[in-house]
């Protein structure tokens, strides 16, 4: 009787090879992705697959490089950089279908992608050019939800890029199109998933703003190239009777850090109120990390207070560690809160402030430990000139504090 082991080995080897052949991977090329939301709308964005372990996502002038990609049978898992959001999808011949998920918020949105398609269909000539500044109100008919913004747009042909600035930050890189009198703009960065749809006239824009599939609100804008938002230094202040702040929160090693520690003594200190889930905080953190790494030989320190939506302390520190590694942050990032991003709760952690209106908020402290300025929000690189203006003003003010 012949031995059966060689035959079994051959079968197992063949089965193993067959299983490996079923492993589908992303094919190199350009894709249009869509997040499917309410009102039969979609939030589109484009990406290029460079190889099976790297892709680039595009929003106007922004390029997001994605390196955390894994495969299992016919599925791909795409972990977006910086933030916790990820895409899990099945790869078919000409289509990718799955879901985009943000675990801490229990949010999930249907996702699909097809090769070689534009972000928005070009259906004809634009009837209007919206280049300029737009005085904007979101939820204009609701006293509770109403807030102001400044639209900043540049249009070439019927292609539009720009952003909305609010008193607490900006909506980052928006990209879209005008077909006739219909405007559509979108962005996706792993945290933001935004769509703006509107009708345009010579000096008015009226439409709706969608955030994922959980939020929709109307907005109205009028052309006003002289319009400015309130100053970022006027929105958050110390309560009467205070000229400094105090806190004590843990770092990733379990050590409580406070402003009374030796490393902050006789130093100019910038305290950053932020969260790893917050795109405007990411933009600010990148700038602060670069500035600190170039100037840490001077009498200056940074410390970030992270208010996390992560459900556990362990998950919060995991997200903080990931952010520090991916942005090159070399200053302390402390876990001030987890389980919620409530600004009311954040204000309770720093009760010397009259309120916390925005993530991020920066508190500038002089060498004597006195608060000299509180800056609400952040104008990121998508705001163009406003971002350059911020950097110039930031460096000038810090230099003034350093020379005192």
C-alpha positions in Angstrom: 0.0 0.0 0.0 1.4 3.4 -1.0 1.9 6.1 1.7 -0.7 8.8 1.6 1.4 11.6 3.1 2.8 12.9 -0.2 -0.7 13.1 -1.6 -2.0 14.9 1.5 1.0 17.3 1.4 0.3 18.1 -2.2 -3.4 18.7 -1.4 -2.6 21.0 1.4 0.0 22.9 -0.6 -2.5 23.3 -3.5 -5.2 24.5 -1.1 -2.7 27.0 0.5 -1.8 28.4 -2.9 -5.5 28.6 -3.9 -6.2 30.5 -0.7 -3.4 33.0 -1.4 -4.8 33.5 -4.9 -8.1 34.7 -3.4 -6.3 37.6 -1.7 -7.6 40.7 -3.6 -5.5 43.9 -3.4 -6.0 47.4 -4.6 -4.9 47.9 -8.1 -2.7 50.9 -9.0 -4.6 53.8 -10.4 -7.0 56.7 -9.8 -10.3 56.3 -8.0 -13.4 58.3 -7.1 -14.7 57.4 -3.6 -18.1 58.3 -2.2 -19.6 58.3 1.3 -23.3 57.7 0.9 -25.4 60.0 3.1 -28.9 61.3 3.6 -31.1 62.9 0.8 -29.5 60.5 -1.7 -26.4 62.7 -1.6 -22.8 61.5 -1.6 -19.6 63.0 -0.2 -17.0 62.4 -2.9 -13.2 62.5 -2.8 -10.4 61.1 -5.0 -7.4 59.0 -4.3 -4.6 57.4 -6.2 -3.3 53.9 -5.3 0.5 54.1 -5.7 1.0 50.4 -4.7 -0.8 47.9 -2.5 0.6 49.5 0.6 0.2 53.2 -0.1 -2.4 55.6 -1.5 -2.8 59.4 -1.6 -6.1 61.1 -0.8 -6.7 64.5 -2.4 -8.6 67.6 -1.3 -7.8 70.7 -3.3 -4.1 71.4 -2.4 -4.0 68.8 0.3 -2.4 65.4 -0.2 -3.0 62.8 2.6 -0.5 59.9 2.4 -2.0 56.7 3.7 0.4 53.8 4.7 -1.6 51.6 7.0 -3.3 49.2 4.6 -3.9 45.5 5.2 -5.8 42.8 3.4 -7.8 39.7 4.2 -9.2 37.5 1.5 -11.3 39.8 -0.7 -11.3 42.8 1.8 -9.1 45.8 2.5 -8.7 47.7 5.7 -7.5 51.3 5.2 -6.5 53.1 8.5 -6.5 56.9 7.9 -3.4 58.7 9.4 -3.7 60.7 12.6 -7.3 60.0 13.3 -9.1 56.8 14.4 -11.4 56.5 11.4 -10.9 53.6 9.0 -12.4 52.1 5.8 -13.2 48.4 5.6 -14.3 47.3 2.1 -14.6 44.4 -0.3 -12.6 44.6 -3.5 -14.5 43.6 -6.6 -13.4 43.8 -10.2 -14.4 47.4 -10.9 -15.8 48.5 -7.6 -14.8 48.7 -3.9 -17.7 48.6 -1.4 -17.7 48.9 2.4 -18.0 51.3 5.2 -16.1 54.2 6.8 -16.2 54.0 10.6 -15.3 56.2 13.6 -15.4 53.8 16.5 -15.4 56.3 19.5 -18.5 58.0 18.1 -20.2 54.8 16.9 -20.6 56.3 13.5 -20.5 54.4 10.2 -21.1 55.5 6.6 -21.5 53.4 3.5 -18.4 53.7 1.2 -17.9 52.9 -2.4 -15.1 53.6 -4.9 -14.8 53.2 -8.7 -11.7 53.7 -10.9 -11.1 56.6 -13.2 -14.0 59.0 -12.3 -13.9 62.7 -11.4 -14.8 64.0 -8.0 -17.9 65.8 -9.4 -19.4 65.4 -12.9 -18.7 68.4 -15.2 -22.1 69.0 -16.6 -21.5 72.3 -18.3 -20.4 75.9 -18.0 -20.6 77.9 -14.7 -23.1 80.7 -14.7 -21.3 82.5 -11.9 -17.8 83.1 -10.5 -17.7 82.9 -6.7 -14.0 84.0 -6.3 -13.8 86.3 -3.2 -15.0 86.5 0.4 -18.5 85.6 1.5 -20.3 86.7 4.7 -21.9 83.5 5.8 -24.4 82.3 8.4 -25.1 78.7 9.2 -28.5 77.7 10.5 -29.7 81.3 10.0 -33.2 80.6 11.3 -32.2 79.0 14.6 -31.1 81.2 17.4 -29.7 78.1 19.2 -27.6 76.7 16.3 -26.8 79.8 14.3 -23.1 80.7 13.8 -21.2 83.0 11.5 -18.4 82.2 9.0 -16.4 83.6 6.2 -16.3 81.8 2.9 -13.0 82.2 1.0 -13.1 80.8 -2.6 -11.1 80.8 -5.8 -12.7 79.7 -9.0 -11.1 78.8 -12.4 -13.6 77.9 -15.1 -16.2 75.9 -13.1 -13.7 74.4 -10.7 -13.7 75.8 -7.1 -11.4 75.5 -4.1 -11.5 77.3 -0.8 -12.8 77.0 2.8 -15.2 78.4 5.4 -13.5 80.1 8.4 -15.6 80.3 11.6 -14.7 81.9 14.9 -13.4 78.5 16.1 -11.5 77.2 13.1 -11.8 76.4 9.4 -13.4 73.7 7.4 -10.0 72.8 5.8 -9.6 72.0 2.1 -12.8 72.2 0.1 -12.9 71.2 -3.5 -15.8 71.3 -6.0 -17.5 72.5 -9.0 -20.2 74.9 -10.3 -22.5 73.4 -13.0 -24.8 76.2 -14.2 -25.9 77.8 -10.9 -25.4 74.7 -8.8 -22.4 74.6 -6.4 -21.0 71.4 -4.8 -18.0 71.3 -2.5 -16.6 68.4 -0.5 -13.7 67.3 1.7 -12.6 64.0 3.4 -9.6 63.7 5.7 -10.4 60.8 8.0 -12.2 63.0 10.5 -14.1 65.6 8.4 -16.5 64.2 5.8 -18.2 67.4 4.5 -20.5 68.2 1.6 -21.9 71.6 0.7 -24.7 71.9 -1.9 -26.0 75.3 -3.0 -27.6 77.5 -5.6 -25.6 80.5 -6.6 -26.7 83.9 -7.9 -24.6 87.0 -8.6 -24.1 87.8 -4.9 -25.9 85.1 -2.9 -25.2 81.5 -2.1 -28.0 79.4 -0.4 -27.7 75.8 0.4 -27.1 72.9 2.8 -24.1 71.7 4.8 -23.8 67.9 5.5 -21.4 66.4 8.0 -21.3 62.7 7.4 -24.7 61.1 7.6 -25.5 62.5 11.1 -25.8 66.3 10.5 -27.4 68.7 8.0 -28.0 72.4 8.3 -28.8 75.3 5.9 -26.5 78.1 5.2 -26.7 81.5 3.5 -23.8 83.6 2.2 -23.5 87.0 0.5 -20.5 88.4 -1.3 -18.6 90.8 0.9 -14.9 91.2 0.2 -14.5 93.5 3.3 -16.0 91.0 5.8 -14.0 90.0 8.8 -14.8 87.7 11.7 -14.3 88.8 15.3 -10.8 88.6 16.6 -9.6 85.2 17.9 -8.1 86.9 21.0 -11.5 88.3 22.2 -13.5 85.1 22.5 -12.0 83.2 25.5 -10.8 85.1 28.6 -9.7 84.5 32.2 -12.4 85.0 34.8 -12.1 88.1 37.0 -9.6 87.7 39.7 -7.3 85.4 37.8 -4.1 86.2 36.0 -2.8 82.6 35.6 -4.0 79.0 35.2 -3.3 75.7 36.9 -3.8 72.1 36.0 -2.3 68.7 36.7 -2.9 65.9 34.2 -1.1 62.6 33.4 1.3 61.8 30.6 1.6 58.4 28.9 3.9 57.3 31.7 1.3 58.0 34.4 3.2 61.1 35.7 1.1 64.1 36.5 2.4 67.2 34.8 1.7 70.8 36.0 2.9 74.3 35.2 4.7 74.3 38.5 7.1 71.7 37.2 10.8 72.7 36.8 10.7 72.4 33.0 8.2 75.4 32.8 10.0 77.6 35.3 11.1 81.0 33.8 9.9 79.8 30.4 7.5 81.2 27.9 4.8 78.4 27.8 2.1 77.8 25.2 -0.7 75.6 26.6 -2.7 73.9 23.8 -6.2 72.7 24.4 -6.9 70.0 21.8 -8.0 66.5 20.8 -6.5 63.9 18.5 -9.9 63.7 16.7 -9.8 67.3 15.7 -8.5 68.3 12.2 -7.9 72.0 13.2 -5.9 70.7 16.2 -3.9 68.5 13.8 -3.0 71.5 11.6 -2.0 73.5 14.7 -0.1 70.6 16.2 2.0 70.2 13.0 2.9 73.9 13.1 3.7 73.9 16.9 5.7 70.7 16.6 7.8 72.2 13.8 8.2 75.5 15.6 9.2 73.8 18.9 11.7 71.5 17.3 13.4 74.5 15.7 13.3 76.7 18.8 13.5 74.4 21.8 17.0 75.7 22.7 15.3 78.9 23.6 13.3 79.6 26.9 10.1 78.2 25.5 7.9 75.2 26.2 4.7 73.7 24.8 2.3 71.4 26.6 -0.9 70.0 25.1 -4.0 69.1 27.1 -5.9 66.4 25.1 -9.7 66.1 25.5 -10.4 62.7 24.0 -13.6 61.1 22.7 -11.9 57.7 23.2 -14.0 55.5 25.5 -11.1 54.4 27.8 -7.9 56.0 29.2 -5.8 53.3 27.5 -7.4 54.1 24.1 -6.9 57.8 24.7 -3.2 57.4 25.4 -2.9 55.1 22.3 -4.3 57.8 20.1 -2.0 60.4 21.7 1.0 58.3 21.1 0.0 57.8 17.5 -0.5 61.5 16.9 2.9 62.3 18.5 4.7 59.8 16.3 3.1 60.9 13.1 3.5 64.6 13.6 6.9 64.7 15.3 5.5 66.3 18.6 8.3 66.3 21.2 6.5 68.2 23.9 4.1 66.7 26.5 0.6 65.8 25.5 -1.4 65.1 28.6 -4.7 63.3 28.8 -7.1 65.8 30.4 -10.3 64.0 29.7 -11.6 60.9 27.9 -15.1 59.6 26.9 -16.4 63.0 25.7 -15.3 66.2 23.8 -17.8 68.3 25.8 -16.5 71.9 26.0 -18.5 72.4 29.2 -16.7 69.6 30.8 -13.4 70.9 29.4 -14.0 74.3 31.0 -14.5 72.6 34.3 -11.0 71.1 34.0 -9.6 74.6 33.6 -12.0 76.7 35.7 -10.0 79.9 35.5 -11.3 80.3 31.9 -14.7 81.9 31.3 -15.5 79.1 28.8 -13.9 76.8 26.2 -15.4 77.7 22.8 -13.1 75.8 20.5 -10.7 73.0 20.0 -8.0 74.1 19.6 -7.5 77.0 22.0 -4.0 78.3 22.9 -3.0 80.0 26.1 0.2 82.1 26.0 2.0 82.3 29.4 5.0 84.6 30.1 8.1 83.7 32.1 6.5 84.9 35.3 3.6 82.5 34.8 1.0 85.1 33.8 -1.5 84.5 31.0 -0.8 87.1 28.3 -3.1 86.0 25.6 -5.7 83.4 24.8 -6.2 82.5 21.1 -9.4 80.7 20.1 -9.4 78.3 17.1 -6.8 78.0 14.4 -6.6 79.3 10.8 -4.9 76.3 9.1 -3.1 76.2 5.7 -6.4 75.9 3.8 -7.1 79.6 4.7 -4.1 80.8 2.7 -3.2 84.3 3.6 -4.8 84.0 7.0 -2.6 81.1 7.9 0.5 83.1 6.9 -0.8 86.0 8.9 -1.2 83.8 12.0 2.3 82.4 11.7 3.8 85.9 11.5 1.8 87.2 14.4 2.5 84.1 16.5 6.3 84.3 16.0 6.3 88.1 16.7 4.3 87.7 19.9 6.4 84.8 21.2 9.6 86.7 20.4 8.3 89.6 22.5 7.7 87.3 25.4 11.1 85.7 25.1 12.9 89.1 25.3 11.1 90.2 28.4 
